[in-house]
Amino acid sequence: MKIHAFICTRSKKLRPVTQELVDWYQKAGINPSLVVGASSIFSGYEKAYDSVNPDPGDIIILCHDDIKILTDPEIFKSILIKKLNPLETGFLGVAGTTKLGHTGVWWDLNLWQDQKHSGYVMHGQSLDKVDPSFYGNYGQTVCMDGLFLVATAHTLKNVGLEKPEDFEGDWDFYDVHYTIKAHLMGLKNYTVPIMILHESIGMPREMWHKNRGAFLEAHEGMFPIEVEPKLEEAIKK
């Protein structure tokens, strides 16, 4: 079993944060595949997948080019291996939600107040000045943010990395699309305690909203999409 990391970047000259990420993966014994100049994040991930030709059980990391991983490499790898071992596991991530509402926005503030979100991410360009975002306790989610996602090659092949035909944007909403698709296939997505510093806050842009609209239309009548309550919670209701 191998661990690969796919990093799509639109910058031909690598920024220090991207180079540090590549170096971190290499030192950790993880094979980084840097995709520069892809026409979309979908095609970039497809290109990286085809180039490494992974075995079904290989672990694939999909991540942004502006993150810094703060977790010890051995602990990092053990978390991935242990959590991806069950066949019913879909994606792992560091931030997501147990309930995706009619807005299609995973970090929806009303659901956040209702404690429906999960995970933890630090935002900022250095540890000297960090804006921490605690979304909620780690656990099963329906979808997750794309700054850091992990799955087996088998899962990625079944979910499919290609861009949906109704998406106009080339770089947006892939994360909700991938992880919701895995959830609807009966797989279980989880947030995990991996510490990440993310340089960008990730503000939505026009194409993000267009892809969100296409996603909502494609899943019309299905919302809210949420994790099934545990038996004891269902009994209380």
C-alpha positions, 0 to 999 in steps of 0.5 A: 500500500502506498500513500499519494498526495495530489496537489493542483496549483495554478501558479507556475512558480511555486509559492513557499507554502506549496514547496514546503508541503511537497517537502513535508510529504516527501520526508513523510514517505508520501508520494506528492504529485504536483499538477501545474496548469490543469484546466480544472481541478477535476481534470487535474485530479484525474491526470494525477490519478492516471499518472500514478496508476494506483492499486485499489488499496492505495491511499490518495490525498487531495489537498489545496496548495496553501496548507501546512500540515502540523501533525507528526508524520507517523501519527498522520499516516496511522490516522489515515490507515486506521480510519480508511481500513473499514470498507464502508469508509468513504472520505476523510477530511478535517472540516465538514457537516453532519447535515447539508441543508437547502442552501448547499453551503456546508458551513451554513451558520444556522446549522453551525449554531445547531452544532451540526458541523464537525472538525477544526482548521486553523487559518492564517499565514503563520502560527504567530497569527492564527484564526482558529475555526472549531466546527464541532466534534470529530465524527461522521459527516455527509460532506466535507471541505476540499482543503484536505480530503483523503480516500482509497483509490478504489473509492475515488474510482467508484465516485469518479473524479470527472467534472459533472456535465452541469458544472460551469466552474472548473475549480469549485464545489468539487468537494461537496460533489465528491463527498456527498456522492460517496455518502449517497453511495452508502459510504461513511465520511469522517472528519479526523484530528489532523492539524492543518494551517490553511493560508486562505479563508476560501471566500466563495466566488461567482463560479462557486455559486453557479456550481452550487446552483447546478448541484442543488438542481441535480439533488432537488427534493433530497434536502436536508441530506444528513447523517442517520441518527444513532440508535439511542438518539432515534429512540429519544425522538 
